[in-house]
Amino acid sequence: MLKRLPHAVALALVVGAAMPAGMSACTNTTSTSSSGSNLPVSSILFIQRVTTIVQGDNITIDVAGGNGQVIDYTRYEPGGKLNILSPARADGIVTNLTSQFTTADFNGADVSFDGTQAVFSMMKDANDRYHLYTVSLTANAQGLFEIHQKTAGDQDDINPIYLAGGRIAFATNQMYTAMGTRADEYEHSRIVSQLATISIDGGDADRRLFPQNLSHSVAPFSRYDGSFGYSRWEHLGGTNDVKIFAASPGGTNMIAVAGQHGKPVNSLINLHEISPNVMVGIGTERDRTIHAGALIQIDARNQADPVCLDPTADYTGHQCLDEEHAQFTVLTPNVPLNADPSPVGRYREPSVLPDGRILTSWADGPVNDLNELAATPPDFGIYVYDPVAHTNLLVYNDRNYWDLNAIAIMSRTEPPVIGDVQHTID
């Protein structure tokens, strides 16, 4: 079921809503005020990626580099950073946690449940591959942030997230067998990305590959029940879209979460769970939109069971996931749901703040292949989107980088641990 808020309704919401200070009273526009974003958290973690390389008179601009697809392929350009912004506002102090890696690029990050550590994907230089690292979010006596490499090898490991019980899930293009891995037969013959996990303590010594899919599985996200969701590209016959699935940390019990029985867009990506079976993410075309789109809320709860509608209830014995009747609410009504040039920009990588607002990256302009044709990168900065007022509020934007993957640094409830055949729970 689709709930798209029309332009007239959006205007009415803006006029009648009480908005935080500095927020613009018009739909899908941004405030450039640096007076403070009034975030309910003191610090955020984010990554920066480079699009423009200047070497004397030679200027190289990489707009898409593979990211024209909604499935975020590896895209290396040197000079990226992993940062903390504190206070979390435009005039806050930016601390580079990876300053020793001057030619690095980053592809995903997450904050631990206790808020003391982060995991991230980094490619150190052009001769490296993307691997996973953890970093302490508190500097040691020497003023350095302790970093530990967790994966290595001749593959790319990206999109890491923390799981309950001391594990990390991620996407990888590791060969599934000694014979190799399945290549994507469609359009560009890229190696298919699959899911895997490691333990925080063991790293690659405790690496587990999931069953291989026909096409890419990426962008995992933690779920309330200890499982994790992810986006899966399905290309078979007349089907060519991206849906949401979930699995246990052991790689079993794979289930459909949203998008199998209808959705307002071709692809769902970058989801973040707000409450049990209620998620916010990006909806867009599978390609041409530079890994960005509209903000969409997905409610996959069983609407017939009142227990399932109470986020504080005990769900034991209740079937609370109802993928077939999932409801989709478009939170950014003016952003196209296809690949057309956007009149109000596009969003990517949302996460939800404690006050219900959405921390996300946003860029103005068409944010599609017109940017690539014009060799003009969209300018992704970090904003807070108010889903009631339908407005953006600037948090931070360095126009020399794409500012991405913003996550609040705070403690959060760790989901229950799900045992498996290799990790039984007493």
Rosetta blueprint (number, residue, H / E / L):
1 M L
2 L E
3 K E
4 R E
5 L L
6 P L
7 H H
8 A H
9 V H
10 A H
11 L H
12 A H
13 L H
14 V H
15 V H
16 G H
17 A L
18 A L
19 M L
20 P L
21 A L
22 G L
23 M L
24 S L
25 A L
26 C L
27 T L
28 N L
29 T L
30 T E
31 S E
32 T L
33 S L
34 S L
35 S L
36 G L
37 S L
38 N L
39 L L
40 P L
41 V L
42 S L
43 S L
44 I E
45 L E
46 F E
47 I E
48 Q E
49 R E
50 V L
51 T L
52 T E
53 I E
54 V E
55 Q E
56 G L
57 D L
58 N E
59 I E
60 T E
61 I E
62 D L
63 V L
64 A L
65 G L
66 G L
67 N L
68 G L
69 Q E
70 V L
71 I L
72 D L
73 Y L
74 T L
75 R L
76 Y L
77 E L
78 P L
79 G L
80 G L
81 K E
82 L E
83 N E
84 I E
85 L E
86 S E
87 P L
88 A L
89 R L
90 A L
91 D L
92 G L
93 I E
94 V E
95 T E
96 N E
97 L L
98 T L
99 S L
100 Q L
101 F L
102 T L
103 T L
104 A L
105 D E
106 F E
107 N E
108 G E
109 A E
110 D E
111 V E
112 S L
113 F L
114 D L
115 G L
116 T L
117 Q E
118 A E
119 V E
120 F E
121 S E
122 M E
123 M E
124 K L
125 D L
126 A L
127 N L
128 D L
129 R L
130 Y L
131 H E
132 L E
133 Y E
134 T E
135 V E
136 S E
137 L L
138 T L
139 A L
140 N L
141 A L
142 Q L
143 G L
144 L L
145 F L
146 E L
147 I E
148 H E
149 Q E
150 K L
151 T L
152 A L
153 G L
154 D L
155 Q L
156 D L
157 D E
158 I E
159 N E
160 P E
161 I E
162 Y E
163 L E
164 A L
165 G L
166 G L
167 R E
168 I E
169 A E
170 F E
171 A E
172 T E
173 N L
174 Q L
175 M L
176 Y L
177 T E
178 A L
179 M L
180 G E
181 T L
182 R L
183 A E
184 D L
185 E L
186 Y L
187 E L
188 H L
189 S L
190 R L
191 I E
192 V L
193 S L
194 Q E
195 L E
196 A E
197 T E
198 I E
199 S E
200 I L
201 D L
202 G L
203 G E
204 D E
205 A E
206 D E
207 R E
208 R E
209 L E
210 F L
211 P L
212 Q L
213 N L
214 L L
215 S L
216 H L
217 S E
218 V E
219 A E
220 P E
221 F E
222 S E
223 R L
224 Y L
225 D L
226 G L
227 S L
228 F E
229 G E
230 Y E
231 S E
232 R E
233 W E
234 E E
235 H E
236 L E
237 G L
238 G L
239 T E
240 N E
241 D E
242 V E
243 K E
244 I E
245 F E
246 A E
247 A E
248 S L
249 P L
250 G L
251 G L
252 T L
253 N L
254 M L
255 I E
256 A E
257 V E
258 A E
259 G L
260 Q L
261 H L
262 G L
263 K L
264 P L
265 V L
266 N L
267 S E
268 L E
269 I E
270 N E
271 L E
272 H E
273 E E
274 I E
275 S E
276 P L
277 N L
278 V E
279 M E
280 V E
281 G E
282 I E
283 G E
284 T E
285 E L
286 R L
287 D E
288 R L
289 T L
290 I L
291 H L
292 A L
293 G E
294 A E
295 L E
296 I E
297 Q E
298 I E
299 D E
300 A L
301 R E
302 N L
303 Q L
304 A L
305 D L
306 P H
307 V H
308 C H
309 L H
310 D L
311 P L
312 T L
313 A L
314 D L
315 Y L
316 T L
317 G L
318 H L
319 Q L
320 C L
321 L E
322 D L
323 E H
324 E H
325 H H
326 A L
327 Q E
328 F E
329 T E
330 V E
331 L L
332 T L
333 P L
334 N L
335 V L
336 P L
337 L L
338 N L
339 A L
340 D L
341 P L
342 S L
343 P L
344 V L
345 G L
346 R E
347 Y E
348 R E
349 E E
350 P E
351 S E
352 V E
353 L L
354 P L
355 D L
356 G L
357 R L
358 I E
359 L E
360 T E
361 S E
362 W E
363 A E
364 D L
365 G L
366 P L
367 V L
368 N L
369 D H
370 L H
371 N H
372 E H
373 L H
374 A L
375 A L
376 T L
377 P L
378 P L
379 D L
380 F L
381 G E
382 I E
383 Y E
384 V E
385 Y E
386 D E
387 P L
388 V L
389 A L
390 H L
391 T E
392 N E
393 L E
394 L E
395 V E
396 Y E
397 N L
398 D L
399 R L
400 N L
401 Y L
402 W E
403 D E
404 L E
405 N E
406 A E
407 I E
408 A E
409 I L
410 M L
411 S L
412 R L
413 T L
414 E L
415 P L
416 P L
417 V L
418 I L
419 G L
420 D L
421 V L
422 Q L
423 H L
424 T L
425 I L
426 D L
